[in-house]
Amino acid sequence: MAPATPSTAPQVDTTGGYVTGAYDNDGFTQWMQGDMVQYAVTFVNAAGESNFSAWSSWVQVGASICAGVNIPTDPSGAATSRNLYRKFQSSQTPERVLTILDNTTTHVFDTVAAVNFDPPAQAPEYPLDPSQFAARSNFP
């Protein structure tokens, strides 16, 4: 049987009402200054994943990203791991950002920047006919 739904919500580390982050907000991520972020957790074992916990309070994204988050443990001990989800107020789309492979860790950092890179340039075309390749031998 899958673990029960967590009874407490994660709590985000804050300084002055803003995310207390590990890195400067470079503007190339989903962490847009002025947006809001919140977290939920699920408990997981071999039988499945629980429902989401309640979501944490909204916390404003400032000049720092990669939030520290306090996460609950499963008091019943049924969970063997936990998943941390986040959503930004601008998108409202929950996304799993971390799997914690134990039921003892109580503080983690969301270091998933979700950088959106442009697709790669078109690959160069190479000749398919082997006779078009120059051959060289190191033997006389």
N, C-alpha and C positions, 0 to 999 in steps of 0.2 A: 504494500500500500504506500502511495506517495505521502510525503510528510504533510503535516497540517500547515495551514496558511500562517505565516509569521504574524505575531500579535503586535509587534511594534515596527514603526517606520525607521528607516535610516535617518541619521542626522548629519547634515553637511557642516564642515568646519567653516566658520565665517569670521571675518574681521570687519567691524563697522557695518555689518549687514551685507557685505559682499563675499563672494567665494574666496576662501583663502587657498590660493593655488601655488603650485610648484614652479610654474613657468610664466614668462611674460606672454601676454596675449598678442600674437603676431598678426592676427587678422586673416590668417590663411586656413582657419579651421571653422568648425561649427560653433565654436565658442565666441560669439559675437558680443562685444561689450554692450551692456545695456539690456541684453536678453536675460531671461530667467531660466534656472535649471532646477530639477528636482529628481529624486531617486526613489526606487523601490527595490525590494529584495525578494527572492524566492528561495525556498529550501528544496534540495534535490537529493534523491537517493536512486538506487537501481530500479525502483518501481515507477519513478517519474518525478515531475516537478510540481510543487505546490502552486496555488494561486499567488498573485502579487500581494505583498504587504501593502499597508496604506502607503501613499506617497509622502515623502518628506515635504517640509515646507518649501515654498519657492524661495530661491536665493538668487540675488542679482549677480550677473557676471560682470566683473570689473576689469582691471588691468592684469589679473592673474587667471590662469586656467589650471586644469588638472586638480580638481577638488579632492580634499581629504574627506572621507566619509566614514562615520561610525556605523557599523552594521550589526544587527542582532544575530545571536546564535539560536539554534533550535534547542530549547530547554528539555525536550523529550529525548534528544539524542538520535532521533530517526534520520536526520539529514547527514549526508556524508560530504556534501558540498553546498555552495550557495551561488546564486547568480545575482549580479547587481545590474539593474536597468536604470537608464536615465532618459529624461525627455526635456527638451527645451520648449519654453512657452511658445516660441515662434513656429515650431513644427508640430508639437503635441504627439510626436511619433516615438513610442518607447523603443529603445534599442539596448540590447545586452552589451555591456561594456567590459564585464569582468566575470570570470568564474573563479570562486575561491574554493580551493580543493580541500577544505577542512571545515569543521564546525567549531573552531576555536578562535580564529582571527577575528578581532573586533574593530580594526581600523585599516582601511585601504585607501589607495590613491587612484582616482580615475585618470589614467594617463592616456586615454584614447582620444586623440585630437581629431580623428576623422577628417584628415586632410583630403580635399577633393582635387586630385591631380588631373590635368588635362590628359586626354587619351594620347598614346604615343603617336609620333609621326609615322606615316606610312613606311613600311620596311622597304629598303632599296631592292630593286630587282636584280637578280643574278641570272646569268645564262644557265639554261637547263641542259644544253648540249655540251657534253664533256669535251668535245673538240675545241670549244671556245675558251677553255682554261689553258693558261700557259703551264707547261710542264717543265720540271727541273729535277735533275737527279744529282746526287752527291757521289755517285759511283761512275768510274770511267767506262 
